[in-house]
């Protein structure tokens, strides 16, 4: 699509005005919803892919996202006004989720379709969200989550919303390509994208809220406390593995401050994803993270096998955790270069 290429070139050039002109012109030709989802949305997906293969930096990623957000704001201001004719939907990101653009796109699409929408933005703490629900009495809460490590927070938030009597629709990459985690958590609905979410809400096929329950009712394996203990000791685990790596890899002694920081951040991500995999008891989630991390490292000229000593050291720290041991015992091919 020409508009996608034109917007990509504009955002790469950091030209906010040209980007806005592209989306406004495309809206006249293609319609607002198509531009939001198939132009802005497509460019935003490309941002993630380009970062993963090391063709753009983190700073560029943030700059492009900011330009896309302002282009969406321009579309929102210029689109035709219409009075809401359907129900009220609260759209929010789960606590800790900073990737707000997918939720913003959903909010805009729902407004175009005739819903009254309260868009709350990025990382909304559950207590504040519940207070908002009591004040506004929406028909549905739409929760967005892009990063899997937000799943425990998403589960608790879903449960709180349902206990308040409001059904919950969820979406985003965090819930799995097929929405498996959404179903396991008892979501009232899962949507693969904003268009299908709007279609589902218009069809009025949302189930009634679940009876109040506790998150552990959905995940009985949490009784072994592996998730809780790993989560609580995450900082010490990272420090212990880092010290172990310094002993195993003498080259780390010459690391600069930035390299040390990146190494600690990488270890923290590994522990976070392990904890999340323990929460949902999903080995595949942790394997997918390791595979993705290996691909990112390879794209930056770092062999993926550098992860192996970190995994070995982490396994040694968690020797009394059978589920963690199972997840950390990854096949060699997973980290092949």
N, C-alpha and C positions, 0 to 999 in steps of 0.2 A: 504494500500500500504506500503510495507516494507520501501521504501525510506522515506516516511513521518515519520514513527516511528523513523527511524534512525536519521533523521535530528532533530526531536523534542528532542530526547535524547541528541544529540550533543549541541544544543543551550541551553538546560536547564543546561548542564554542563559547559556552557560558553566556549566551545572548538571550537574556530573559525576554526582551521585547520581541525579538524574532520568534521565539518559542510561543509566546502568547498570540502573536499574529497567525502563526500556523494553526493553532488549535481553534481559534475563532473562525478562521476561514474554512477549516475543515468542518466545523459545526454547521455552517451554512450549507455545505454540500452533502454531508453524511448524516447529520442529526447529532444532537448533543449526547445521547447515550452511546452511540457508536464511537464518537470521539473519546469520551471518557474511558471506555473499556477497551476499544480496539486500537486506539492511537496512544493516549497517555498510558493506559495500562500495559500495552505492548512494549512501549519504550522503557517503562519501569522494570518490567521483567528482564529486558535486555541488560539493564544496568547490573543486576545481580550476576548474570552470566558473564558479562565482560569483566567484572571484578574478580570472579572466581578463576578466570584464566589469565589474570594479571595484565589485562589490557587497560584498565583504569584503576586509579588509586582510591583509597577510602575517602580522601578529601573530594575527589571528583564525584564519587558516588553520592556523597552528601549534598554537593552543590547541585547535581542533576536533580536529585529528589526535591530539593528546595524550589528549583525552577518549575518542576512539574506541579508542585503544590500551588505555586502562585498562578500557573496557567489554569489549574482547576478552579481557583478562586475567581479568575477572570471569567471563566465559563459560567460559574454560578451567578455572577452579577448580571451577565448579559442574557441569560436564558429567559424565555417567557415565564412570567409568573402565573401560577395557578393555585387556586384554593385547594387544600387537602380534601380528598373525597373518600379516603380509606382510613385505616386506623393509625395510631401513633406508635412509632418504633424508636427505641433508644439504641443508638449505635455507639459502641465503645470498644477500645482495645483493652485486653486483660492487663492487670497490674504487671508492670515490668516490661510491657511490650511497647517499644519505641517506634515500630514500623506502622505509622498511622495512615499512610496513603491508601492502602487497600480499604480500610474502614471509611475513609473520606469518599472514595469512589462509590462505595455502596450507599452511603448517605445521600450522595448526589443523585444516584440512579433512583433510589426510593422516592426522593422528592419529585423527580421528573415523572414518576409513575403515579403520583397523587397521594403519597403518604405524608403525614405530619412526622417530621424527623427531629429528634434531639441528638446531635452529634457531639459526643463528649471528648473525642480525641484520643491521644496516646496515654498509655499506662494509667488507667483509672483504678484507684484502690477500691476494693470491694465495699468497705463501709460507706464510702462516698457514693458509689453507684447505688447501693440499696437505699440510702437516704433520698437520692434523686427519684428512684422508682416510687417510693411512698408519696413523694410530692407531686409527681406527674401522672402516675397510673397509666403507663404505656400498655399496649396490647402485647408487645413482644420486645425482648432484648436481643440485639444482634451483637455477638461478641467476636472480635477478630484476634487471631493469634498467628504470628508468622514463625516464631522460633519455638522449637519443641521444649526447651527448658522452661517455658512459661506454662506448661501443661498442668503442673500441680496447682498453680494459682488459678488457672482457668477452671479447673474442676471445682475448687472451693467457691469461686465466684458463681458458677452455674448453679451449684447447690443452694447458695444463699438467695439467688434470684428466684429460683423455683419455690423455695420456702416462703418467699414474699408473695407468691401467687402469680408470678409472671413467667410465661414460657420462654425458653431460650433457644435461639438459633445460633449456631457457631459456624465459622469458616476460617480458612487460612491454612497455610502449609503445616502449621504446628499439629493439626488434627489428623494428618495423614492424607495421602493422595485419594483414598477412598472414604475418608471420614471415620475410620475405625475407632480412633480414640474418642471421637464425639459420641458414638454409639455406646462405647464402654462406659463413659461417664454419665450416660443417661440424658444427653441433650434431647430436647424436643424435636430438633431438626438440625441437619447439616447441609450446607450448600457448597458446591464446588467453586462457585464464582458469584459475582454480584448479580449477573443477569439471572442465573437460576434461583438465587435467593429472592429476587424481586418477583419472579414468576411464582415461586412457592407461596409467598405471602399473599399475592393476588388471588391465588387459587383457594386460599383459606383452608389449607390442609394441615396447619400446625396442630399437634396434639395438645391436650390440656397439660398443665404442669404436673410433674411427678409429686407424689406424696413426700413430705419433708423426710429427709434421711441424712445420714452422715456420709462423707466421702468414702470412709473405709468400708461402707456397705457395698460399694461398687467394686472395691479392690481388696478382697479379703487377704491377699498375700502381704499387705502392709503390716499385718500383725507380727511378722518376723522382725520388724523395726530396722531392717537393713537400710531402707530409704532414709528414715529419720536419723540414724546414726551417721550415715555418710554425709547427709546434708549438714548436720550440726558440726561435724568435724572437718568440713571442706577446707577451711583455711589451714589447719594443721596438716591435712593430707597434702596439700599443694606444697607447703614448706618442706615437709619430709621428703617428698619425691624430688623436689628441686635440690635439696642437699645431697640426695643419693645420686642424682645426675651429675653433680659437680665432682663426686668421687669417681664415677664411672667414665666421665668424659672430661679429661684434663683440659681440653680446648676451651671449656666454659670459663676457665679461670681468666682468660683474656677477653671475655665478652665485655662490651661497653654497656653503659646504662640502658640504652634502648634495646639491645639484644636481651639483656636480663629481664627487662620488663615484658618483652614479647614472649619470652619463654614462660614466665610466670603466668601470663594471660592464657597462653595455650594450655598449660596444665590446669588452670581453673576451668577452662571450657571442657576439658576431658572429664573432670570431676563432676561438673554440672550436668553433662549429658549422661554420665553413668548414673547419677542420682535420679535423673528423670526416667531413664530406662528401668531402674529399680522400682520407681513409683508405678509405672504402667506394666511392669514385668514383661518388657518387650526387648528381647535381644536384638531384633532387627533394627530397632531405633538406634541403638548404640553402634551397631555395625555400619549402618548407613552414615552416621556421623564420622566414624573413623575413615570410611572410604572417601567421603567428601573432603575431609581434612587432608587425606593423602593426596588427592587430586590437586587441592589448592597448593600444598607444599611443592609438589612436582612442578606445577606451573611457575613457581618462584625459584626453581633450580635447587630445591632442597629435597633429597630423597625421602620418600614417605617412611622408610624404615627407621628414621630417627625417632619415630613414635614408640618403637618396640621397647627400648629400655624404660621409658616412662610407664608403659603399661605393665612391665614386669615389676617395677618398683611399687606401683600402686597395688598390684595383686598381692605383693608381700605385705603391705600395710593392712590389707583386707583379707588376710588368710582365713579368718573365722566367719567369713560371709559367703556362703555357698552360691547364692545367686550372682553376687558380684564376681566371684571367681569364674563362674560359667561365662559371664559376659566378657571378662577380660582375657579369657583364653581364646583369642581370635585365631583363625587359620592364617598360615603364612601368606597365602595368596591375597589376603585382604590388604596388606601393606606392601605388595610388590610394586616395584618402580615401573 
